[in-house]
Amino acid sequence: MKKRLNIGMIGYGFMARTHSNAYRKVGNFFDLEYTPVLKTVCGLVEEEARAFAARWGYEKVETDWRKVVEDPAIDLIEICVPNNFHAQIAIAAAKAGKMIVCEKPLALNAAEALAMTEAVEAAGVPNLASFNYRRIPAVTLAKQMIDEGRLGKIFHYRANFLQDWTISADVPQGGMATWRLDAKAAGSGVTGDLLAHCIDLALWQNGPITSVNAMTEIFVKERKSVESGKMEPVVIDDACTFFCRFGNGSMGNFEATRYARGHKALFTFEINGEFGSLAWDLHDLQRLAYFNHNDEGITRGWRSIHVTDGDHPYMGKWWVPGLAIGYEHSFVHQAADFIESLSTGKPVGATFRDGMETQRVCDAVLDSAKSGTWVNL
Ligand code: SOE
């Protein structure tokens, strides 16, 4: 008989859907010692929480997250609410001895992220910052290839995350749907929302960043606030570009924006090393581009690896070779790795500590943009 892992989901938005879907599917594809049980969902508007519970199969509904955190029946707290709630919920959950999975970015800023990290480490509870893109098979394969030394010494790391959904000045700020544009709820704009993904992968694949030099822009200076109904200044960064140095001597180049007309979620990275290069693109997520300089000269060139074979990361758990999987599967893989870590006792990343390191880079980027100077980490 499998052990039960009772989940208390805080939030019922987009991310709560991705995580709930993952917990429903994970046991069908991965052999795990625990069965996730969708126990309670918690959200501000009871009717909406009820509708979410009915759709996803949660047993119970709450409107006060404290009740879920204090409920002895709950093992794991899932934090899928705007960033300004992360720290208070996570710290209370750690004190109550709960395991925690928290959506990215871990917090509003590095100081909060540190307090959260200290809380989970002092309580000794399993914790995970949800940077799902680590577990797209092609991205995991890239990490494996780098660790195997196939690229040799790394010279360049570049990453972009390009969107276009806030170009219209009619998009409001604040509220349930557009809290990502409200500084009080989100902390920052594209830096915490999009660059955090790029930075997490970069730190994981290429090691620590030692200094940054950044530039941010706010293209639409005022937007209607959903809360006050009035036009208010926009405080969050609409776009951010930074370059950096890594501890391994390589150079980094990063860009995120919500003003790249035509791009919906174009997350890309490219790594150039002594023996080869790797490139990946979220719009074609099952492919990894690889250039191997050690290939025979006349046939040497970029190859496009279709990362769908049984011996590719995670793929042996799915269909048959050649059949692609997608975005939602990265959350299933994350759930599988996290649940497995409960059996092995070996933490999996991104831990809260990893999430805090990403947050430190985000803070340094925003500081640099403000001061117009290099900031050391
Ligand atoms: C923003 O539009 C967003 O939904 C991010 O918040 C997610 O983290 C990213 O994966 C997709 O874009």
Boltz pocket constraint, residues with backbone or C-beta under 6 A from the ligand:
constraints:
  - pocket:
      binder: B
      contacts: [[A, 104], [A, 163], [A, 193], [A, 194], [A, 265]]
      max_distance: 6.0
